[in-house]
Amino acid sequence: GELELHYQPLMDVASNRISGVEALIRWNHSEKGWISPADFIPIAETSGLIIPLGRWVIQQACEQVSFWPDLTVAVNVSPSQFADEGLIDFVKETLRKTGVAGERLEIEVTEGLLLDDQYRPIDKLLALKSLGIKIAMDDCAPPKRPQHLVVDGQPGHLAIGRRGRSGKRRRRLKAAIRFWPSGGGGALSPAPAMHITQ
């Protein structure tokens, strides 16, 4: 097909090693060449195609990372994908089929998802966390910057972009992460060594 997944390395600054990859979907159109995700993802969301497309990305990413035993893989999941009532079962079955442990999969969501209860995102996020999957809040506007903020949780984390530092936005983020289980640390803290992306 014309859709491809490209894998961007994620560096651990402390060890100076690649700790994982982020799966990025790309469309190499047979006539128009490369089409930006910024152009086709919104269309997929409004048409409902984002659900089968999102499932394909998760499946392909897990299949690929099964050949890279020392790496984790991060997958962006849009708020529209949380309308998929079979999302949790699909992810669980994909992990089983590919033999990838939940701890090696990271689901990246946006701040907006946590502030909108339309698709019961908190219940689904907690269900994903129960599988060992890390939940990351990707709040960085392209291009991504090297420094993130995180809220430590067990077993996952929230990665929050530099734009989250303003007072108003920080208050909103604190409100958005109340779902986080107690005992994992509840305060925003600098973590420049979490992820580096170019």
Residue pairs with C-beta under 8 A, 6 or more apart in sequence:
2 27
2 28
2 29
2 30
3 25
3 26
3 27
3 28
3 53
3 56
4 25
4 26
4 27
4 28
5 23
5 24
5 25
5 26
5 57
5 60
5 61
5 64
6 23
6 24
6 25
6 26
7 21
7 22
7 23
7 24
7 64
7 73
8 21
8 22
8 24
8 197
8 198
9 18
9 20
9 21
10 18
10 19
10 20
10 21
10 22
10 72
10 74
10 195
10 196
10 197
11 17
11 18
11 19
11 195
11 196
12 18
12 19
12 193
13 192
13 193
13 196
14 193
18 71
19 71
19 72
20 71
20 72
20 73
20 74
20 106
21 65
21 68
21 71
21 72
21 73
21 74
22 73
22 74
22 75
22 76
22 108
22 197
23 57
23 60
23 61
23 64
23 73
23 74
23 75
23 76
24 37
24 76
25 37
25 41
25 53
25 57
26 34
26 37
27 34
27 35
27 37
27 40
28 34
28 35
29 35
41 50
41 78
43 49
44 50
44 53
45 78
45 80
50 78
50 80
50 81
51 80
51 81
51 83
51 84
54 77
54 78
54 81
54 84
55 84
55 90
57 75
57 76
58 75
58 77
58 90
58 91
58 94
59 94
59 98
61 73
61 75
61 105
62 73
62 94
62 95
62 98
62 100
62 105
63 98
64 73
65 71
65 72
65 73
65 100
65 104
65 105
66 98
66 99
66 100
71 104
72 103
72 104
72 105
72 106
72 134
73 104
73 105
73 106
74 106
74 107
74 108
74 136
75 105
75 106
75 107
75 108
76 108
76 138
77 107
77 108
77 109
78 110
79 109
79 110
79 112
79 113
79 116
79 119
79 121
81 87
82 113
82 119
82 120
82 121
82 124
83 118
83 119
84 90
87 124
88 124
88 127
88 128
88 131
91 105
91 128
91 131
91 133
92 131
94 100
95 101
95 102
95 105
95 131
101 132
102 131
102 132
102 133
103 132
103 133
103 134
103 155
105 133
105 134
106 133
106 134
106 135
106 136
106 156
107 125
107 128
107 133
107 134
107 135
107 136
108 136
108 137
108 138
108 159
109 121
109 125
109 135
109 136
109 137
109 138
110 137
110 138
110 139
111 137
111 139
111 160
111 164
111 172
111 173
111 176
113 121
114 121
114 122
114 125
114 137
114 176
114 177
114 179
115 172
115 175
115 176
122 179
125 135
125 179
126 179
128 135
129 135
129 153
129 155
129 156
129 181
132 155
133 156
134 155
134 156
134 157
135 153
135 156
135 157
135 158
136 156
136 157
136 158
136 159
137 158
137 159
137 160
137 173
137 176
137 177
138 159
138 161
139 159
139 160
139 161
139 163
139 164
139 173
140 148
140 161
140 162
140 163
141 161
141 163
143 198
144 161
144 197
144 198
145 161
145 162
146 192
146 196
146 197
147 162
147 190
147 192
148 159
148 160
148 161
148 162
148 191
148 192
148 194
148 195
149 159
149 160
149 161
149 162
149 164
149 165
149 188
149 189
149 190
149 191
150 157
150 158
150 159
150 160
150 188
150 189
150 191
150 194
151 157
151 158
151 160
151 177
151 180
151 185
151 186
151 187
151 188
151 189
152 184
152 185
152 189
153 180
153 181
153 184
153 185
154 181
154 183
154 184
157 194
158 177
158 180
159 194
159 195
160 173
160 188
163 169
164 170
164 173
164 188
170 188
173 188
174 188
177 186
180 186
